[in-house]
Amino acid sequence: MDYYDKPMLAGACGRESVTKSTIILASILFMSYAGVGFASEINPARDYQEYCARCHGADGKGNGRDAGKIEGYQATDLSLLSKNNRGKFPSQEIYDVIDGGKRVPGHSDWNSPMPLWGMQFQLQGKEYSSESEAQVKRRTSALVKYIESMQEN
């Protein structure tokens, strides 16, 4: 009898199939679970494109497709924030504007075209919870760093 014809090999193959199936199932479950985490990952480039670029432009120059649609409002050239602030990027001010904690000229009234992203970034169904507020801070901080990376030298 050849080694491959032994009866115990059939049993081993059966266990091997179960083991492979278990590994495949575990992988699928892990990917499903991990997908939830990936979906909620903070992506400041995506946030910028989705929430900012329509007015400030993909390059931050204030030339987005909606930049001049509201009379009396001109989108800020975000690439010049450091240059216009004596070479220092105004992180906290930009954070406050994005979050809605600070209204600036052109964004000073509640009918401003600049939305309060701090409200938009809240976790649905968990608004203003500590978990949601932490998410808003992480997301807004990441967006501020992204805008800082756009600065002209």
C-alpha positions as CSV (number, residue, x, y, z in Angstrom):
1,M,0.0,0.0,0.0
2,D,1.3,3.4,-1.0
3,Y,1.6,6.1,1.7
4,Y,-1.1,8.2,0.0
5,D,-3.5,5.3,0.0
6,K,-3.5,4.9,3.8
7,P,-6.9,5.4,5.4
8,M,-5.6,7.9,8.0
9,L,-4.7,10.2,5.1
10,A,-8.4,10.5,4.2
11,G,-9.1,11.6,7.8
12,A,-6.3,14.0,7.7
13,C,-7.6,15.5,4.4
14,G,-11.0,15.9,6.0
15,R,-9.4,17.8,9.0
16,E,-7.4,19.8,6.5
17,S,-10.6,20.8,4.7
18,V,-12.2,21.8,7.9
19,T,-9.1,23.8,8.9
20,K,-9.0,25.6,5.6
21,S,-12.7,26.3,5.8
22,T,-12.2,27.7,9.4
23,I,-9.4,29.9,8.2
24,I,-11.4,31.2,5.3
25,L,-14.4,31.9,7.5
26,A,-12.2,33.6,10.1
27,S,-10.6,35.7,7.4
28,I,-14.0,36.8,6.0
29,L,-15.2,37.7,9.5
30,F,-12.0,39.6,10.2
31,M,-12.3,41.5,6.9
32,S,-15.9,42.4,7.7
33,Y,-15.0,43.6,11.1
34,A,-11.9,45.5,9.9
35,G,-14.0,47.0,7.1
36,V,-16.0,48.8,9.8
37,G,-12.8,50.3,11.2
38,F,-11.5,51.2,7.8
39,A,-14.8,53.0,6.9
40,S,-14.6,55.2,9.9
41,E,-10.9,56.0,9.5
42,I,-10.1,59.7,9.3
43,N,-9.1,60.7,5.8
44,P,-8.4,64.5,5.7
45,A,-7.7,64.5,1.9
46,R,-11.2,63.0,1.3
47,D,-12.7,65.4,3.8
48,Y,-11.1,68.4,2.1
49,Q,-12.3,67.3,-1.3
50,E,-15.8,66.6,0.0
51,Y,-16.3,69.6,2.3
52,C,-13.8,72.4,1.3
53,A,-12.8,72.1,-2.3
54,R,-16.1,73.2,-3.8
55,C,-15.3,76.8,-2.5
56,H,-11.6,76.8,-1.7
57,G,-10.6,74.7,-4.8
58,A,-8.7,71.4,-5.0
59,D,-5.4,73.4,-4.5
60,G,-6.8,75.6,-1.8
61,K,-6.4,78.8,-3.9
62,G,-10.0,79.9,-3.4
63,N,-11.1,79.0,-6.9
64,G,-13.5,76.2,-6.4
65,R,-16.6,75.8,-8.5
66,D,-18.8,77.4,-5.9
67,A,-16.3,80.2,-4.9
68,G,-18.2,83.1,-6.4
69,K,-21.8,81.9,-6.2
70,I,-22.8,83.9,-3.1
71,E,-22.6,87.6,-3.6
72,G,-20.3,89.4,-1.2
73,Y,-18.4,86.2,-0.2
74,Q,-15.0,85.3,-1.5
75,A,-13.4,82.0,-0.6
76,T,-10.1,82.4,1.2
77,D,-6.9,81.3,-0.6
78,L,-6.0,78.6,2.0
79,S,-2.5,78.2,0.5
80,L,-1.5,81.7,1.7
81,L,-2.5,81.3,5.4
82,S,1.0,81.0,6.7
83,K,2.4,83.7,4.3
84,N,-0.3,86.1,5.5
85,N,0.4,85.3,9.1
86,R,4.1,86.2,9.1
87,G,5.2,82.7,8.1
88,K,3.3,80.9,10.9
89,F,0.4,78.7,10.2
90,P,-2.5,79.7,12.4
91,S,-3.6,76.2,13.4
92,Q,-5.9,77.1,16.3
93,E,-7.7,79.8,14.3
94,I,-8.2,77.5,11.4
95,Y,-9.4,74.7,13.7
96,D,-11.9,77.2,15.3
97,V,-13.2,78.3,11.9
98,I,-13.7,74.7,10.7
99,D,-15.3,73.6,14.0
100,G,-17.6,76.7,14.0
101,G,-16.2,78.0,17.3
102,K,-15.0,81.2,15.5
103,R,-16.9,83.1,12.9
104,V,-14.6,85.2,10.7
105,P,-15.4,88.1,8.3
106,G,-17.4,86.6,5.4
107,H,-18.4,83.8,7.8
108,S,-19.6,85.9,10.6
109,D,-23.4,85.4,10.4
110,W,-25.3,82.2,10.9
111,N,-26.3,82.3,7.2
112,S,-22.7,82.1,6.2
113,P,-21.8,79.9,3.2
114,M,-19.0,78.4,5.4
115,P,-20.8,75.5,7.2
116,L,-20.0,74.5,10.7
117,W,-18.2,71.3,10.1
118,G,-17.9,70.6,13.8
119,M,-21.6,69.9,13.7
120,Q,-21.4,67.9,10.4
121,F,-18.6,65.7,11.8
122,Q,-20.6,64.5,14.7
123,L,-21.3,60.7,14.8
124,Q,-24.8,60.1,13.8
125,G,-26.9,58.9,16.7
126,K,-24.2,59.8,19.2
127,E,-24.1,63.5,18.7
128,Y,-22.3,65.5,21.4
129,S,-21.3,62.3,23.3
130,S,-17.7,62.2,24.4
131,E,-17.1,59.6,21.7
132,S,-18.5,61.9,19.0
133,E,-16.7,65.0,20.3
134,A,-13.4,63.1,20.3
135,Q,-14.1,62.0,16.7
136,V,-14.9,65.7,15.7
137,K,-11.6,66.8,17.3
138,R,-9.6,64.1,15.5
139,R,-11.2,64.8,12.2
140,T,-10.9,68.6,12.4
141,S,-7.3,68.4,13.6
142,A,-6.4,66.1,10.7
143,L,-8.1,68.5,8.3
144,V,-6.2,71.5,9.8
145,K,-2.9,69.5,9.3
146,Y,-4.0,68.8,5.7
147,I,-4.6,72.5,5.0
148,E,-1.2,73.3,6.6
149,S,0.4,70.9,4.1
150,M,-1.0,73.1,1.3
151,Q,1.0,76.2,2.3
152,E,3.1,78.0,-0.2
153,N,6.7,78.6,0.9
